Amino acid sequence: MSTPEPPSNAGPAVPPAPAATPAATGAPAAADVKPAKPAGPLPGHAPRAPLPPLEGWRGALEHTGLPRSWLNAKPRMPSRNWCIFLTVVGTISYMYYDDRRQCKQIRQEYIDKVEYLSKQQMSGSLDIPRKVTVYGARWPEDDESDRALRHFRKYVKPYLVAAAIDYDQVHAPLYGSISRIVHANTLRKRRQALGLEAPDELISLPGQLDPATAAQRELEGGTILVGRPALKEYLSGLRAGWSGGVGEWSWEKDVTEDIKNDGVFDEPVMEAEQAPAAAAAAADVAAPAPSTTAPSHTNLSFLARPLPSAVPPQQGGQQQPIAIPEHLHAAPAQLPAQPPILLVPFVNHLGFKQIPHMIYDFFTERKRVKAGAEAAYALIMSQTRPMDEADSNFGIEAEQYYKKQYNQVPERNKKAQDEYYTELAKRIESARQFARGERDLTDDEKKSDKPIVTEEDLRAERLKRELRWHGGLEGWNIVKPATPVAWQPEWDGWLRVFEQPSEVPEIDD
């Protein structure tokens, strides 16, 4: 019989202590332990052969640190999108480069043809070179008035400079300015030839030409017309100058006379109900003694000056206008010779709808360069032919590029006039009230450094606006596509135009 074991006096059972972790003992973890490399090749594997050394430039670049994979990379075709992108960019770039290369070739070719003229000796140290006059009309609906002259300076001027030919540019700020300038110059020459006007006063300077020599040198020069608007305005001025009368004429004076008596600056008429009261007040006041001082409506009467006494005009000393016989007003049977005309093609694309034409012109600059070079070469070589009615169609295809808004010039002028005159009436009344002392300076006038606007200032401002409106409307009637060129049948054989000489350098397009 077994004897039971006596109960133990020990406490509850104590769990066994955990085993020490590698972190606590400082030993590396199993995951961090790298397997040792075998001393030899693995069973069943042959030893790795060393890579062959690179030769040539690859071997040299390998020593610079470039990876071997870069040096051994084989080229491959780019993706489809990259191919499309590179093709488009390359084509456009080459089109631009080739066009500008041909432009330089054309320009240098023609300069080499004419630069020998600049090396020729002149007749004397005070001799002057050949000189031409350039007219460039304002293109319809263009905000810049000198666009045609800029075209001349870019495409024609380099060859004139190379040939030592001087030029004079005529600025035309308004529509119809060339027509009025040519009209005035032609009329002045007619009056001087008839003895109705004194000739131009000559200044005694070295190299000054006498009138006969100056006229001959002018005929040897030429007239350059840039674009169809310049042709229309030039011929219109010639017709007005040679077909009209020989009386004194000034366009500014004509406009001034037209607006002189239109009643804009007339004093307002006194109303009927105010007339009796004013008459009674005038009867109660004794008539003042006649004064020799100027009437003053302001408190600055001490600045008034005595008025000069009225002196009747002298009948003998007053210059009377010369009566011109009627037969002198008729156009001469034989028109005098005129300088030859050079017609330079010019088209100015404006507006959103003409952007495709602008893009095309950007990549075909050589066409304008060649056209300008050929025109300049014809003028320099001085080969001319008689001008006929067929030349009046020069540049007619350019009229299709006029903006449609150009047909609305009369309506725009009428609207601008109505708005201006509505505001002008208020400004005239304000200026008169200030002159009479009926109002004080406004806050804006006190802050402004500008002088107070007077009635005379308003008259001058109005005249400037009317000149611009009248001139624009006259020029519109000349340049608009519906108006034909002012050609006269009797002009056949009178005017001459430059033409291309027989030998012209061939330039590939």
C-alpha positions in Angstrom: 0.0 0.0 0.0 1.5 3.2 -1.2 2.0 6.0 1.2 0.6 9.4 -0.1 3.0 12.2 -0.6 2.8 15.0 1.9 1.5 18.3 0.5 4.1 20.8 -0.7 4.4 24.1 1.2 5.5 25.9 -2.0 3.3 28.6 -3.6 1.7 28.6 -7.0 3.6 27.2 -9.9 5.9 29.7 -11.6 5.9 29.7 -15.4 9.2 29.0 -17.0 11.3 32.0 -18.0 11.1 32.9 -21.8 14.0 32.1 -23.9 16.4 34.9 -24.6 15.7 36.8 -28.0 18.4 37.5 -30.5 17.9 41.3 -29.9 18.5 40.9 -26.2 21.6 38.8 -26.7 22.9 41.0 -29.5 22.8 38.1 -32.1 21.6 38.9 -35.6 18.0 37.9 -36.6 17.4 35.1 -38.9 15.9 37.4 -41.5 19.0 39.6 -41.5 21.4 36.8 -41.9 22.7 36.7 -45.5 23.5 33.3 -46.9 27.2 32.8 -47.4 28.4 32.7 -51.0 29.4 29.3 -52.1 33.1 28.8 -52.5 32.7 27.4 -55.9 30.1 27.1 -58.6 26.8 25.6 -57.8 26.3 22.0 -58.6 25.3 21.6 -62.2 26.3 25.2 -63.2 29.4 26.2 -65.2 31.5 29.2 -64.1 30.4 32.7 -65.5 32.7 33.8 -68.4 34.0 37.4 -68.1 32.4 40.0 -70.4 34.4 40.9 -73.5 36.0 44.3 -73.4 34.4 47.1 -75.4 36.4 48.5 -78.4 36.7 51.8 -80.1 34.8 54.8 -78.7 32.6 52.6 -76.6 35.7 51.4 -74.7 36.8 54.9 -74.2 33.4 56.0 -72.9 33.2 53.0 -70.6 36.2 54.4 -68.6 34.2 57.7 -68.1 31.7 55.8 -66.0 28.9 55.4 -68.4 27.0 52.1 -67.9 27.8 49.3 -70.4 24.0 49.0 -71.1 23.9 52.5 -72.4 26.9 51.9 -74.7 25.5 48.7 -76.0 22.0 50.0 -76.5 20.6 49.5 -80.0 18.4 52.2 -81.6 14.8 51.5 -82.2 11.9 53.3 -83.8 10.1 55.8 -81.6 6.4 55.4 -80.9 3.7 56.4 -83.3 2.9 59.6 -81.5 6.6 60.6 -81.4 6.9 59.9 -85.1 4.0 62.1 -85.9 5.3 64.9 -83.7 8.8 64.8 -85.1 7.6 64.7 -88.7 5.3 67.7 -88.3 7.9 69.8 -86.5 10.7 68.8 -88.9 8.6 69.6 -91.9 7.5 73.1 -90.7 11.0 73.9 -89.6 12.4 73.0 -93.0 9.7 75.0 -94.8 10.6 78.1 -92.8 14.4 77.5 -93.2 14.2 76.9 -97.0 11.9 79.9 -97.5 14.3 82.3 -95.7 17.3 80.8 -97.5 15.7 81.5 -100.9 14.9 85.0 -99.7 18.5 85.7 -98.9 19.5 84.2 -102.3 17.1 86.4 -104.2 18.0 89.5 -102.4 21.7 89.0 -102.8 21.3 88.1 -106.5 19.6 91.4 -107.4 21.9 93.5 -105.2 24.9 92.1 -107.0 23.1 93.0 -110.3 22.7 96.7 -109.4 25.4 97.6 -106.9 27.8 98.6 -109.7 25.7 101.7 -110.3 26.6 103.0 -106.9 30.3 102.9 -107.8 30.0 105.0 -110.9 31.5 108.5 -110.6 29.1 111.5 -110.6 29.5 114.5 -112.9 30.7 116.7 -110.0 31.1 116.9 -106.3 27.9 118.9 -105.9 25.8 116.6 -108.2 22.8 114.8 -106.6 21.8 111.2 -107.3 18.6 110.1 -109.0 15.6 110.5 -106.8 12.1 108.9 -106.9 8.9 109.7 -105.1 7.0 106.9 -103.2 3.3 107.0 -102.5 1.7 104.5 -100.2 -2.0 104.9 -99.5 -3.7 103.8 -96.3 -5.1 100.3 -96.6 -8.9 100.1 -96.0 -9.8 99.4 -92.3 -6.1 99.4 -91.2 -5.3 101.3 -88.0 -1.8 101.9 -89.2 -1.6 104.4 -92.0 2.0 103.7 -93.1 1.7 99.9 -93.8 2.3 100.4 -97.5 5.4 102.5 -96.9 6.7 99.8 -94.6 6.2 97.3 -97.4 8.3 99.5 -99.7 11.1 99.9 -97.1 11.3 96.1 -96.6 11.0 94.8 -100.1 12.1 97.6 -102.5 14.3 100.0 -100.6 17.4 97.6 -100.2 17.9 97.5 -104.0 17.5 101.3 -104.4 20.1 101.8 -101.7 22.5 99.3 -103.4 22.1 101.3 -106.7 22.6 104.7 -104.9 19.0 106.0 -105.8 17.5 108.4 -103.4 13.8 108.3 -102.5 11.2 110.6 -100.9 8.2 109.0 -99.1 4.9 110.8 -99.0 2.9 110.0 -95.9 -0.8 109.7 -96.3 -2.6 109.6 -92.9 -6.1 109.7 -94.3 -8.1 108.1 -97.0 -7.7 110.2 -100.1 -4.6 112.1 -98.9 -2.6 111.1 -102.0 -5.3 112.4 -104.3 -5.4 115.8 -102.6 -1.6 116.0 -102.5 -1.3 115.2 -106.2 -4.1 117.6 -107.0 -2.5 120.5 -105.2 0.9 119.9 -106.7 -0.5 119.6 -110.3 -2.6 122.7 -109.9 0.4 124.6 -108.6 2.5 123.7 -111.6 -0.3 124.7 -114.0 -0.7 128.1 -112.4 3.0 128.7 -112.4 3.2 127.8 -116.1 0.3 130.2 -116.9 1.8 133.0 -114.8 -1.0 132.9 -112.3 1.3 132.1 -109.4 4.8 133.0 -108.6 7.4 130.3 -109.0 9.0 128.6 -106.0 11.6 130.8 -104.4 15.1 129.4 -104.9 17.6 129.4 -102.1 21.1 130.2 -103.0 22.9 127.0 -101.9 25.7 125.0 -103.3 24.3 122.3 -105.6 20.9 124.1 -106.0 19.4 123.2 -109.4 17.7 125.7 -111.6 13.9 125.1 -112.3 14.6 123.6 -115.8 17.2 121.2 -114.5 15.2 120.2 -111.5 12.2 119.4 -113.8 14.4 117.3 -116.0 15.8 115.4 -113.0 12.3 114.8 -111.8 11.4 113.2 -115.1 14.5 111.0 -114.9 13.5 109.8 -111.5 10.1 108.1 -111.2 7.0 107.6 -109.1 6.4 104.5 -107.0 2.8 103.5 -106.3 2.5 100.8 -103.6 -0.8 98.8 -104.0 -4.0 99.5 -105.8 -5.3 102.1 -103.4 -2.3 104.3 -104.2 -2.9 103.9 -107.9 -6.6 104.9 -107.6 -5.8 108.0 -105.5 -2.8 109.0 -107.7 -4.8 108.9 -111.0 -7.7 110.7 -109.3 -5.4 113.5 -108.2 -4.0 113.8 -111.7 -7.5 114.0 -113.3 -8.6 116.7 -110.8 -5.4 118.7 -111.3 -5.4 118.7 -115.1 -9.1 118.5 -115.9 -10.3 121.2 -113.4 -10.0 124.9 -113.4 -6.9 126.9 -112.5 -8.4 129.0 -109.7 -6.8 129.0 -106.3 -7.8 125.8 -104.4 -7.2 124.6 -100.9 -8.9 121.6 -99.5 -8.8 122.9 -95.9 -10.4 126.2 -97.0 -13.2 124.4 -98.8 -14.0 122.3 -95.8 -13.9 125.4 -93.6 -16.3 127.2 -95.9 -18.7 124.3 -95.9 -19.0 124.3 -92.1 -18.8 128.0 -91.6 -22.5 128.8 -91.8 -24.0 125.6 -90.6 -25.3 127.3 -87.4 -23.4 125.1 -84.9 -21.8 128.1 -83.1 -24.7 130.5 -83.5 -26.0 132.2 -80.4 -29.4 130.9 -79.3 -32.4 133.0 -80.3 -34.2 134.7 -77.4 -37.6 133.1 -76.6 -40.8 135.1 -77.4 -41.9 135.4 -73.8 -38.6 136.9 -72.7 -38.5 139.5 -75.5 -41.0 142.0 -74.0 -39.4 141.9 -70.6 -36.0 142.5 -72.1 -37.3 145.3 -74.2 -38.9 147.0 -71.2 -35.7 146.7 -69.1 -33.7 148.1 -72.0 -36.1 151.2 -72.2 -35.7 151.9 -68.5 -31.9 152.0 -68.7 -30.4 155.1 -70.4 -28.3 154.4 -73.4 -24.7 154.5 -72.3 -22.1 156.7 -74.0 -20.2 155.0 -76.7 -17.1 153.4 -75.3 -13.8 152.7 -77.0 -13.0 149.7 -74.8 -13.8 146.1 -75.5 -17.0 144.8 -73.8 -16.2 142.5 -70.8 -18.4 139.8 -69.4 -16.1 138.9 -66.6 -14.7 140.6 -63.6 -11.4 141.1 -65.5 -12.6 144.3 -67.1 -9.4 146.2 -66.1 -7.5 144.1 -68.7 -9.6 145.4 -71.6 -7.8 147.3 -74.3 -9.1 150.2 -76.4 -10.6 149.0 -79.7 -9.1 150.5 -82.8 -11.4 153.0 -84.6 -13.1 151.7 -87.7 -11.3 152.7 -90.8 -13.1 152.3 -94.2 -11.2 150.0 -96.5 -9.1 151.7 -99.1 -10.3 151.1 -102.6 -7.0 151.6 -104.2 -4.8 149.6 -101.8 -7.0 146.5 -101.4 -5.8 143.6 -103.6 -8.6 142.4 -105.8 -8.7 138.8 -107.1 -7.4 138.4 -110.6 -10.0 137.6 -113.2 -8.9 134.4 -115.0 -10.0 134.1 -118.7 -12.2 131.2 -119.3 -10.0 129.6 -121.9 -7.3 129.1 -119.3 -9.5 126.8 -117.2 -9.7 124.3 -120.0 -7.4 121.3 -119.9 -4.3 121.7 -122.1 -4.4 119.9 -125.4 -0.9 118.5 -124.9 -0.3 117.3 -121.4 3.2 117.8 -120.1 5.5 114.8 -119.5 5.2 113.0 -116.2 7.7 110.8 -114.3 7.4 107.1 -115.2 5.3 105.0 -112.8 6.4 101.9 -111.0 3.5 99.7 -109.8 4.4 97.6 -106.7 1.9 94.8 -105.8 0.8 95.0 -102.2 -1.9 93.1 -100.2 -2.6 93.5 -96.5 -4.6 90.7 -94.9 -6.7 91.8 -91.9 -9.3 90.0 -89.8 -9.8 86.6 -88.4 -11.1 85.1 -91.7 -7.8 85.9 -93.5 -5.6 84.0 -91.0 -5.0 81.2 -93.5 -3.7 83.7 -96.0 -1.4 85.1 -93.3 0.0 81.7 -92.5 0.6 81.0 -96.2 2.3 84.3 -96.6 4.5 83.5 -93.6 6.0 80.5 -95.3 6.1 82.0 -98.8 8.0 85.2 -98.0 10.2 84.6 -101.1 7.3 85.5 -103.4 7.1 89.1 -101.9 10.8 89.4 -101.9 11.0 88.4 -105.6 8.2 90.7 -106.6 9.8 93.6 -104.8 13.2 92.8 -106.3 11.8 92.6 -109.8 10.0 95.9 -109.4 13.1 97.7 -108.1 15.2 96.2 -110.9 12.8 97.5 -113.5 13.0 101.0 -112.0 16.8 100.9 -111.7 17.2 99.8 -115.3 14.7 102.5 -116.5 13.1 100.5 -119.2 9.6 101.9 -119.7 6.5 101.5 -122.0 3.4 103.5 -122.6 0.7 103.1 -120.0 -2.7 102.0 -121.3 -6.2 101.4 -119.9 -5.3 97.7 -119.2 -2.9 98.9 -116.5 -5.8 100.3 -114.6 -6.6 96.7 -113.6 -3.4 96.5 -111.6 -4.0 94.8 -108.2 -7.7 94.4 -108.8 -7.6 91.0 -107.2 -6.5 92.6 -103.9 -9.9 94.3 -103.6 -11.5 91.0 -102.6 -9.5 91.1 -99.4 -11.0 94.4 -98.2 -13.0 94.0 -95.0 -16.7 94.2 -95.2 -16.7 97.0 -92.6 -15.1 99.3 -95.2 -18.5 99.6 -96.9 -19.9 101.1 -93.7 -17.7 104.2 -93.7 -20.5 106.7 -94.5 -22.7 105.2 -91.7 -19.9 105.3 -89.2 -19.1 108.9 -90.1 -22.7 109.9 -89.7 -23.0 108.2 -86.3 -19.8 109.7 -85.0 -20.9 113.2 -86.2 -24.3 112.9 -84.4 -22.7 111.8 -81.2 -20.0 114.5 -81.3 -22.4 117.4 -82.1 -24.8 116.3 -79.3 -22.0 116.6 -76.8 -20.5 119.7 -78.5 -23.7 121.8 -77.9 -23.3 121.2 -74.2 -19.6 122.1 -74.2 -20.3 125.3 -76.2 -22.9 126.4 -73.7 -20.6 125.7 -70.8 -17.7 127.6 -72.3 -20.0 130.6 -73.0 -21.3 130.6 -69.5 -17.8 130.6 -68.1 -16.8 133.5 -70.4 -19.9 135.5 -69.2 -19.1 134.8 -65.6 -22.3 132.8 -65.1 -20.6 129.8 -63.6 -17.6 128.9 -61.5 -14.9 126.3 -62.2 -16.0 122.7 -61.7 -14.2 120.3 -59.4 -12.6 118.6 -62.4 -11.5 121.9 -63.9 -9.9 122.9 -60.6 -8.0 119.6 -60.3 -6.9 119.6 -63.9 -3.6 121.3 -65.1 -5.0 121.9 -68.5 -6.3 125.4 -69.5 -10.0 126.1 -69.6 -11.6 125.1 -72.9 -12.8 128.2 -74.7 -15.1 128.6 -77.7 -12.1 129.1 -80.0 -10.7 125.8 -78.8 -13.9 124.1 -79.6 -13.9 125.6 -83.1 -10.4 124.3 -83.8 -11.3 120.9 -82.4 -14.4 120.7 -84.6 -12.4 121.7 -87.7 -9.9 118.9 -87.2 -12.7 116.4 -86.8 -14.5 117.7 -89.9 -11.3 117.5 -91.9 -10.9 113.9 -90.9 -14.6 113.0 -91.7 -14.6 114.9 -95.0 -11.2 113.4 -96.1 -12.2 109.9 -95.1 -15.5 110.1 -97.1 -13.8 111.5 -100.1 -11.1 108.8 -100.0 -13.7 106.1 -99.6 -15.5 107.2 -102.7 -12.2 106.9 -104.6 -10.8 103.6 -103.2 -14.0 101.5 -102.8 -14.2 98.5 -105.2 -17.3 99.9 -106.9 -15.4 103.0 -108.1 -13.3 102.4 -111.3 -9.8 103.8 -111.7 -9.9 107.5 -112.9 -8.5 106.7 -116.3 -9.1 109.1 -119.2 -9.1 107.9 -122.9 -6.9 110.8 -123.9 -4.2 109.6 -121.5 -3.2 106.8 -123.8 0.5 107.3 -124.5 0.9 110.1 -122.0 1.9 108.3 -118.9 4.6 105.6 -118.9 5.3 102.7 -116.6 8.4 100.7 -115.8 8.6 97.2 -117.2 10.9 94.3 -116.6 14.1 94.3 -118.8 14.7 91.5 -121.2 17.3 89.8 -119.0 16.3 89.0 -115.4 18.2 86.7 -113.2 16.3 83.4 -112.8 15.6 82.4 -109.2 14.0 79.1 -108.3 10.7 79.3 -106.3 
